[in-house]
């Protein structure tokens, strides 16, 4: 298992993506893209919404493990409690102009990953994603 504890800033996304991609390097390109898109969406959502004060960005703990052909990736932050899985899914039958802003990233995560879980425990948001490789 690899753990990364990083400041919640956009600049750290590449470190997370590089680390996760190294862990899943042997899997199919399609699966790697699905995981990368999901990791990026969750990381950026935490950076932009978990810590509302631009002056005092918190940290994100990213854990990644591959066991028995399953990638297990979790994100922990101590920002504002928020379960993104409870948000309603966007109506993708509407054109981009007609759709409400937001929700598409989490929708893609739910579609790309095999399992996605959220819990709020000990003052922390914990989102876990699993994908069969």
TIVEX-522188 format. One record per residue: x, z, y of N, C-alpha, C in turn; residue number from 1. Coordinates in pm, whole numbers, m for minus. Layout:
BEGIN
[[X, Z, Y], [X, Z, Y], [X, Z, Y], NUM]
...
This chain:
BEGIN
[[84, 0, m118], [0, 0, 0], [89, 0, 124], 1]
[[46, m77, 222], [116, m81, 350], [25, m19, 455], 2]
[[82, 64, 542], [9, 123, 653], [78, 88, 783], 3]
[[m1, 45, 880], [49, 16, 1014], [m29, 101, 1112], 4]
[[40, 176, 1195], [m26, 251, 1302], [21, 190, 1433], 5]
[[m72, 126, 1502], [m38, 47, 1619], [m125, 83, 1739], 6]
[[m72, 62, 1857], [m149, 75, 1979], [m259, m32, 1975], 7]
[[m377, 3, 2022], [m491, m89, 2020], [m482, m187, 2135], 8]
[[m391, m284, 2121], [m372, m388, 2221], [m365, m524, 2151], 9]
[[m410, m629, 2221], [m412, m764, 2165], [m278, m806, 2107], 10]
[[m170, m766, 2173], [m36, m810, 2134], [1, m767, 1992], 11]
[[m65, m667, 1936], [m32, m620, 1802], [m105, m696, 1691], 12]
[[m194, m787, 1728], [m267, m864, 1627], [m172, m942, 1536], 13]
[[m72, m1006, 1593], [19, m1087, 1511], [93, m1003, 1407], 14]
[[130, m882, 1443], [196, m793, 1347], [104, m764, 1229], 15]
[[m22, m737, 1260], [m119, m708, 1154], [m141, m831, 1067], 16]
[[m162, m946, 1130], [m185, m1069, 1053], [m65, m1104, 966], 17]
[[55, m1092, 1020], [176, m1122, 942], [186, m1029, 821], 18]
[[158, m902, 841], [168, m804, 732], [65, m833, 624], 19]
[[m59, m857, 664], [m165, m884, 567], [m136, m1015, 493], 20]
[[m95, m1118, 566], [m65, m1247, 501], [50, m1236, 402], 21]
[[145, m1150, 431], [255, m1128, 337], [203, m1064, 208], 22]
[[110, m970, 223], [54, m901, 106], [m28, m995, 17], 23]
[[m92, m1096, 78], [m180, m1185, 1], [m119, m1324, m15], 24]
[[10, m1334, m2], [78, m1464, 1], [52, m1553, m120], 25]
[[22, m1496, m234], [3, m1577, m354], [m138, m1630, m374], 26]
[[m230, m1598, m285], [m369, m1640, m307], [m396, m1779, m248], 27]
[[m510, m1834, m281], [m550, m1967, m234], [m560, m1971, m82], 28]
[[m532, m2087, m25], [m537, m2104, 121], [m673, m2066, 179], 29]
[[m781, m2106, 114], [m916, m2076, 164], [m937, m1925, 172], 30]
[[m897, m1853, 69], [m913, m1707, 67], [m826, m1643, 176], 31]
[[m704, m1692, 191], [m615, m1639, 294], [m674, m1659, 433], 32]
[[m733, m1777, 458], [m798, m1803, 588], [m917, m1710, 609], 33]
[[m998, m1689, 506], [m1114, m1601, 518], [m1071, m1458, 552], 34]
[[m967, m1412, 486], [m917, m1277, 512], [m858, m1270, 652], 35]
[[m779, m1369, 691], [m717, m1369, 824], [m820, m1368, 936], 36]
[[m924, m1450, 922], [m1032, m1452, 1022], [m1099, m1316, 1030], 37]
[[m1124, m1254, 917], [m1191, m1124, 914], [m1104, m1016, 976], 38]
[[m975, m1015, 943], [m882, m917, 1000], [m877, m933, 1151], 39]
[[m866, m1057, 1197], [m860, m1082, 1341], [m986, m1034, 1411], 40]
[[m1102, m1064, 1358], [m1228, m1024, 1420], [m1239, m872, 1433], 41]
[[m1209, m801, 1326], [m1222, m655, 1328], [m1117, m595, 1422], 42]
[[m994, m638, 1414], [m888, m582, 1498], [m921, m604, 1647], 43]
[[m959, m725, 1683], [m988, m756, 1823], [m1111, m680, 1871], 44]
[[m1212, m664, 1787], [m1329, m585, 1826], [m1290, m440, 1857], 45]
[[m1203, m384, 1776], [m1158, m246, 1801], [m1082, m241, 1933], 46]
[[m990, m334, 1952], [m911, m337, 2076], [m1001, m344, 2199], 47]
[[m1102, m430, 2194], [m1183, m455, 2313], [m1297, m357, 2335], 48]
[[m1344, m291, 2228], [m1464, m208, 2243], [m1450, m62, 2204], 49]
[[m1356, m25, 2120], [m1348, 114, 2074], [m1298, 208, 2182], 50]
[[m1210, 159, 2266], [m1149, 242, 2370], [m1184, 182, 2506], 51]
[[m1287, 233, 2572], [m1335, 170, 2695], [m1239, 179, 2814], 52]
[[m1154, 279, 2816], [m1060, 293, 2928], [m939, 203, 2906], 53]
[[m916, 113, 2999], [m799, 26, 2988], [m668, 101, 3007], 54]
[[m676, 218, 3070], [m555, 296, 3096], [m503, 370, 2974], 55]
[[m593, 407, 2885], [m554, 492, 2772], [m601, 429, 2641], 56]
[[m534, 325, 2598], [m569, 263, 2471], [m526, 353, 2357], 57]
[[m613, 368, 2259], [m582, 449, 2143], [m504, 370, 2041], 58]
[[m509, 419, 1920], [m435, 355, 1811], [m530, 305, 1704], 59]
[[m479, 214, 1624], [m550, 163, 1508], [m459, 182, 1388], 60]
[[m513, 240, 1283], [m441, 251, 1157], [m496, 144, 1064], 61]
[[m410, 53, 1022], [m449, m54, 930], [m382, m26, 797], 62]
[[m462, m23, 691], [m409, m5, 556], [m444, m129, 475], 63]
[[m346, m177, 401], [m367, m297, 319], [m306, m273, 181], 64]
[[m385, m305, 81], [m338, m289, m56], [m395, m404, m139], 65]
[[m320, m447, m237], [m367, m546, m333], [m352, m483, m471], 66]
[[m464, m473, m542], [m462, m411, m674], [m564, m483, m762], 67]
[[m522, m520, m881], [m610, m588, m977], [m676, m712, m917], 68]
[[m602, m786, m835], [m652, m910, m779], [m752, m893, m665], 69]
[[m756, m775, m607], [m848, m749, m495], [m769, m697, m376], 70]
[[m788, m763, m262], [m729, m716, m137], [m823, m612, m78], 71]
[[m767, m499, m41], [m843, m388, 18], [m780, m358, 153], 72]
[[m852, m385, 261], [m799, m370, 396], [m891, m278, 474], 73]
[[m834, m174, 534], [m916, m83, 613], [m857, m64, 752], 74]
[[m947, m35, 844], [m913, m11, 984], [m970, 124, 1023], 75]
[[m887, 207, 1086], [m932, 336, 1136], [m900, 346, 1283], 76]
[[m996, 396, 1360], [m971, 423, 1501], [m1049, 548, 1541], 77]
[[m1007, 611, 1647], [m1076, 730, 1696], [m1153, 700, 1824], 78]
[[m1194, 575, 1838], [m1270, 532, 1955], [m1416, 571, 1944], 79]
[[m1497, 508, 2027], [m1641, 532, 2030], [m1699, 506, 1892], 80]
[[m1779, 599, 1838], [m1841, 575, 1708], [m1931, 451, 1714], 81]
[[m1908, 358, 1623], [m1989, 236, 1620], [m1981, 172, 1483], 82]
[[m2099, 147, 1425], [m2108, 79, 1296], [m2143, m67, 1321], 83]
[[m2046, m158, 1316], [m2075, m298, 1344], [m2165, m363, 1238], 84]
[[m2175, m302, 1121], [m2255, m360, 1014], [m2405, m342, 1038], 85]
[[m2441, m251, 1128], [m2582, m228, 1160], [m2634, m325, 1266], 86]
[[m2544, m395, 1331], [m2586, m491, 1433], [m2663, m605, 1365], 87]
[[m2766, m654, 1432], [m2843, m763, 1373], [m2759, m891, 1370], 88]
[[m2780, m970, 1268], [m2707, m1096, 1254], [m2759, m1197, 1354], 89]
[[m2669, m1281, 1406], [m2713, m1382, 1502], [m2797, m1490, 1432], 90]
[[m2885, m1550, 1507], [m2965, m1661, 1454], [m2881, m1787, 1462], 91]
[[m2818, m1823, 1352], [m2727, m1937, 1352], [m2800, m2071, 1348], 92]
[[m2933, m2067, 1340], [m3010, m2191, 1347], [m3025, m2237, 1492], 93]
[[m3000, m2147, 1588], [m3008, m2182, 1730], [m2877, m2247, 1775], 94]
[[m2884, m2325, 1879], [m2763, m2383, 1936], [m2682, m2273, 2003], 95]
[[m2556, m2299, 2029], [m2469, m2199, 2092], [m2525, m2155, 2227], 96]
[[m2588, m2246, 2300], [m2644, m2212, 2431], [m2766, m2121, 2420], 97]
[[m2840, m2132, 2310], [m2963, m2054, 2292], [m2937, m1916, 2232], 98]
[[m2827, m1901, 2163], [m2796, m1775, 2095], [m2756, m1666, 2191], 99]
[[m2785, m1542, 2153], [m2737, m1428, 2229], [m2587, m1415, 2209], 100]
[[m2518, m1362, 2309], [m2374, m1342, 2300], [m2345, m1227, 2205], 101]
[[m2243, m1242, 2122], [m2198, m1134, 2034], [m2257, m1142, 1894], 102]
[[m2189, m1074, 1803], [m2238, m1062, 1667], [m2188, m1168, 1570], 103]
[[m2137, m1279, 1620], [m2095, m1387, 1531], [m1971, m1348, 1451], 104]
[[m1878, m1275, 1513], [m1756, m1235, 1443], [m1784, m1145, 1324], 105]
[[m1868, m1044, 1344], [m1902, m953, 1234], [m1982, m1028, 1128], 106]
[[m2067, m1120, 1170], [m2141, m1205, 1076], [m2044, m1281, 986], 107]
[[m1939, m1338, 1046], [m1838, m1412, 968], [m1764, m1320, 873], 108]
[[m1735, m1198, 917], [m1667, m1102, 829], [m1754, m1074, 707], 109]
[[m1883, m1050, 729], [m1974, m1023, 617], [m1981, m1141, 521], 110]
[[m1977, m1263, 574], [m1985, m1383, 490], [m1854, m1411, 417], 111]
[[m1741, m1383, 482], [m1609, m1416, 425], [m1560, m1315, 322], 112]
[[m1596, m1190, 338], [m1544, m1085, 250], [m1646, m1054, 140], 113]
[[m1598, m1005, 27], [m1687, m971, m84], [m1763, m841, m58], 114]
[[m1695, m745, 5], [m1758, m616, 37], [m1705, m569, 172], 115]
[[m1794, m509, 251], [m1755, m450, 378], [m1831, m319, 392], 116]
[[m1757, m211, 420], [m1816, m78, 433], [m1775, m16, 566], 117]
[[m1861, 68, 620], [m1828, 144, 741], [m1866, 289, 718], 118]
[[m1784, 378, 770], [m1820, 520, 775], [m1756, 583, 897], 119]
[[m1820, 687, 946], [m1764, 767, 1055], [m1734, 903, 996], 120]
[[m1603, 936, 989], [m1562, 1060, 922], [m1449, 1125, 1000], 121]
[[m1460, 1253, 1022], [m1356, 1331, 1088], [m1318, 1272, 1224], 122]
[[m1419, 1225, 1299], [m1394, 1170, 1432], [m1333, 1031, 1432], 123]
[[m1345, 962, 1319], [m1283, 829, 1310], [m1383, 725, 1256], 124]
[[m1377, 606, 1316], [m1445, 489, 1261], [m1356, 436, 1150], 125]
[[m1413, 410, 1034], [m1337, 355, 922], [m1414, 235, 867], 126]
[[m1356, 118, 880], [m1417, m3, 827], [m1325, m56, 717], 127]
[[m1383, m80, 600], [m1306, m126, 484], [m1363, m259, 437], 128]
[[m1273, m354, 410], [m1312, m486, 360], [m1240, m511, 228], 129]
[[m1310, m575, 137], [m1250, m611, 8], [m1277, m759, m20], 130]
[[m1175, m821, m78], [m1187, m964, m111], [m1115, m990, m242], 131]
[[m1185, m1051, m334], [m1125, m1091, m461], [m1032, m1209, m434], 132]
[[m909, m1197, m483], [m809, m1302, m459], [m815, m1406, m569], 133]
